[in-house]
Amino acid sequence: MLTIALPKGRIAKLTLERFEHAFKEKFEFQNRKLILKKANFKFLNVRNQDVPTYVDYGSADIGVVGLDVLEEKSYDIVKLLDLRIGKCKVAIGLRQNQQLPYDKPLLKVATKHENIAKRYFEKKAMAVDIIKLYGSIELAPLVGLADCIVDIVETGDTMRENGLKVGDTILESSAYLIANKNSYTNKKREILKLKELLDGSR
C-alpha cells in the first residue's frame, strides 16, 4: 500500500479527480475524515505546508504539493512529476501608484515566503527587512508596515481589490508529485507505475 499526503482544499480535489480518471473509480474524503483508504492507497489530508514534512520523514511515501512550498524550504525528497494543476505564481505586490524603490537603502518586505523573497532580492543586490506575516498580507503596504509584499497570486483579484497591483513574478508554481527517498528505492515499481498513470490522465 502506498501512503499519499495531499494538501487540503482545491489541490486535493484536483488530485483525487486525476486518480478517479486513472483508476475509473471514486476517490473522496468523507465529511471531516483525514484518512481515505482506497484501491491499495492510503490518502492523508494535511495542510499544504505539512505535505513535504510527512514525505520527508517517511510517514507518507509520496505527496502532492505546490512548488512554492518546496522552494521555501529545503527538503530531502524526490521530485517526480509536475502535475500542472493548482497553477499560481509568487509575485511582488505594490500600491497602485508605486514602483519598487530599487534605490532605497533598506526595503521592507512583508511575506510568509521568507526564503523565496530573500533569494530574489539578494540576486537584485537589494538590502531587505523581511517582515513575516501569516495572513492578510495585502494590508502591509496600505498601512505603512512594508514597501511591498511577496505573495501567492492566482488571478490578482485579491491584490486589486485591496488597492495593490501585481509586480514582478518571482516564481511560477504548480503542484508536484514528490516521493520519500527510501520509499522511492523500496517501492520504486509501484511509485513509477502511479507516476505514469497520473501523467497519462491529464
C-alpha positions as CSV (number, residue, x, y, z in Angstrom):
1,M,0.0,0.0,0.0
2,L,1.2,3.5,-0.9
3,T,0.6,6.3,1.6
4,I,-0.1,9.6,-0.1
5,A,-0.1,13.0,1.6
6,L,-2.5,15.5,-0.1
7,P,-2.9,19.2,0.7
8,K,-6.4,20.2,1.9
9,G,-8.6,22.1,-0.4
10,R,-8.6,22.6,-4.2
11,I,-5.4,20.7,-5.0
12,A,-6.6,17.7,-3.1
13,K,-9.8,17.7,-5.1
14,L,-8.0,18.1,-8.4
15,T,-5.5,15.4,-7.5
16,L,-8.3,12.9,-6.5
17,E,-10.0,13.7,-9.8
18,R,-6.8,12.6,-11.5
19,F,-6.9,9.4,-9.5
20,E,-10.5,8.9,-10.5
21,H,-9.7,9.4,-14.1
22,A,-6.7,7.0,-13.9
23,F,-8.4,4.2,-11.9
24,K,-12.0,4.7,-13.1
25,E,-13.5,4.8,-9.5
26,K,-14.5,7.4,-7.0
27,F,-11.9,8.9,-4.6
28,E,-13.4,11.2,-2.0
29,F,-12.7,12.1,1.6
30,Q,-16.0,11.7,3.6
31,N,-17.0,14.5,5.9
32,R,-14.1,15.7,8.0
33,K,-12.1,12.4,7.8
34,L,-8.3,12.8,7.4
35,I,-7.6,9.3,6.1
36,L,-9.1,7.7,2.9
37,K,-8.2,4.1,2.1
38,K,-9.0,3.0,-1.4
39,A,-7.6,0.8,-4.2
40,N,-4.4,-0.1,-2.3
41,F,-3.8,3.6,-1.4
42,K,-4.0,5.4,1.9
43,F,-4.5,9.2,1.4
44,L,-3.7,11.6,4.2
45,N,-5.5,15.0,4.2
46,V,-3.0,17.5,5.6
47,R,-2.1,21.2,5.5
48,N,-0.3,22.3,2.3
49,Q,2.9,23.3,4.1
50,D,3.0,20.0,6.0
51,V,2.9,17.7,2.9
52,P,6.7,17.7,2.4
53,T,7.3,17.1,6.1
54,Y,5.1,13.9,6.0
55,V,7.0,12.7,2.9
56,D,10.5,13.7,4.2
57,Y,10.0,11.9,7.5
58,G,8.6,8.8,5.8
59,S,5.0,9.0,7.2
60,A,3.9,9.2,3.6
61,D,5.6,7.5,0.6
62,I,4.5,10.2,-1.8
63,G,2.7,13.6,-1.7
64,V,1.3,16.4,-3.8
65,V,2.4,19.9,-3.0
66,G,3.0,23.3,-4.7
67,L,6.5,24.1,-6.0
68,D,6.3,27.3,-3.9
69,V,6.2,25.2,-0.7
70,L,9.2,23.1,-1.9
71,E,11.2,26.2,-2.8
72,E,10.6,27.9,0.5
73,K,12.4,25.2,2.5
74,S,14.9,22.5,1.6
75,Y,13.5,19.0,1.8
76,D,15.4,15.8,1.1
77,I,12.8,14.4,-1.3
78,V,12.5,13.2,-4.9
79,K,10.5,15.5,-7.3
80,L,8.7,13.0,-9.6
81,L,6.3,15.0,-11.8
82,D,4.8,18.4,-12.4
83,L,1.0,17.6,-12.3
84,R,0.3,21.0,-13.9
85,I,-2.6,21.7,-11.5
86,G,-3.0,24.4,-9.0
87,K,-1.1,26.8,-11.1
88,C,-0.2,30.2,-9.5
89,K,2.8,32.4,-9.0
90,V,4.8,34.0,-6.3
91,A,4.9,37.7,-7.1
92,I,5.6,41.2,-5.7
93,G,2.6,43.3,-4.7
94,L,2.8,47.1,-4.6
95,R,0.4,50.0,-4.0
96,Q,-1.2,51.0,-7.3
97,N,0.6,54.3,-7.7
98,Q,4.1,53.0,-6.7
99,Q,7.1,51.4,-8.3
100,L,9.6,49.2,-6.5
101,P,12.1,51.6,-4.9
102,Y,15.4,50.0,-6.1
103,D,17.5,52.8,-4.6
104,K,16.1,52.6,-1.1
105,P,18.8,51.6,1.4
106,L,16.6,49.1,3.1
107,L,13.4,47.7,1.6
108,K,10.7,46.4,3.9
109,V,9.0,43.3,2.5
110,A,6.0,41.6,4.1
111,T,5.6,37.9,3.3
112,K,5.2,34.4,4.5
113,H,7.6,33.2,1.8
114,E,10.7,34.5,3.6
115,N,13.4,32.4,1.8
116,I,12.0,32.9,-1.7
117,A,11.8,36.6,-1.1
118,K,15.3,36.8,0.4
119,R,16.9,34.9,-2.5
120,Y,15.1,37.1,-5.0
121,F,16.2,40.4,-3.5
122,E,19.7,39.1,-2.9
123,K,20.0,38.4,-6.6
124,K,19.0,42.1,-7.2
125,A,21.6,43.2,-4.7
126,M,19.0,44.9,-2.6
127,A,19.0,45.0,1.3
128,V,15.7,43.9,2.7
129,D,14.0,43.7,6.0
130,I,11.7,40.7,5.8
131,I,8.5,41.0,7.9
132,K,6.9,37.6,8.5
133,L,3.1,37.7,8.2
134,Y,0.7,34.7,8.1
135,G,-2.4,36.3,6.6
136,S,-4.0,39.5,5.3
137,I,-0.6,40.3,3.8
138,E,-2.2,42.9,1.4
139,L,-2.7,45.2,4.4
140,A,1.0,45.8,5.0
141,P,1.8,48.3,2.2
142,L,-1.6,50.1,2.8
143,V,-0.8,50.9,6.5
144,G,3.0,51.6,6.0
145,L,4.2,48.4,7.6
146,A,6.0,47.4,4.3
147,D,7.1,48.9,1.0
148,C,5.8,45.8,-0.8
149,I,4.6,42.3,-0.3
150,V,5.6,38.9,-1.8
151,D,2.6,36.6,-2.0
152,I,0.9,33.9,-4.0
153,V,-1.1,35.2,-6.9
154,E,-3.7,33.3,-8.9
155,T,-5.8,35.9,-10.7
156,G,-4.5,39.0,-9.0
157,D,-8.1,39.9,-7.9
158,T,-7.3,40.0,-4.1
159,M,-4.5,42.5,-4.6
160,R,-6.5,44.7,-6.9
161,E,-9.5,44.7,-4.6
162,N,-7.2,45.9,-1.8
163,G,-5.6,48.7,-3.8
164,L,-2.5,46.9,-4.9
165,K,-1.0,45.9,-8.2
166,V,0.8,42.7,-9.2
167,G,4.5,43.4,-9.8
168,D,7.3,41.2,-11.0
169,T,6.8,37.4,-10.9
170,I,9.4,35.6,-8.7
171,L,8.3,32.0,-9.2
172,E,5.8,30.2,-11.4
173,S,4.3,27.4,-9.3
174,S,2.1,24.3,-9.8
175,A,1.5,21.1,-7.9
176,Y,4.3,18.4,-7.9
177,L,4.2,14.7,-7.2
178,I,7.0,14.1,-4.7
179,A,8.4,10.9,-3.1
180,N,10.3,9.9,0.1
181,K,13.8,8.8,-0.9
182,N,13.6,5.4,0.9
183,S,10.2,4.7,-0.5
184,Y,11.4,5.6,-4.0
185,T,14.1,2.9,-3.6
186,N,12.0,0.3,-1.8
187,K,8.7,0.8,-3.7
188,K,10.1,2.2,-7.0
189,R,8.0,0.0,-9.3
190,E,4.7,1.0,-7.6
191,I,5.6,4.6,-7.5
192,L,6.7,4.8,-11.1
193,K,3.6,3.0,-12.2
194,L,1.5,5.5,-10.4
195,K,3.5,8.4,-11.8
196,E,2.9,7.0,-15.4
197,L,-0.9,6.7,-14.7
198,L,-1.2,10.2,-13.3
199,D,0.9,11.6,-16.1
200,G,-1.3,9.9,-18.7
201,S,-4.6,11.0,-17.1
202,R,-4.2,14.7,-17.8
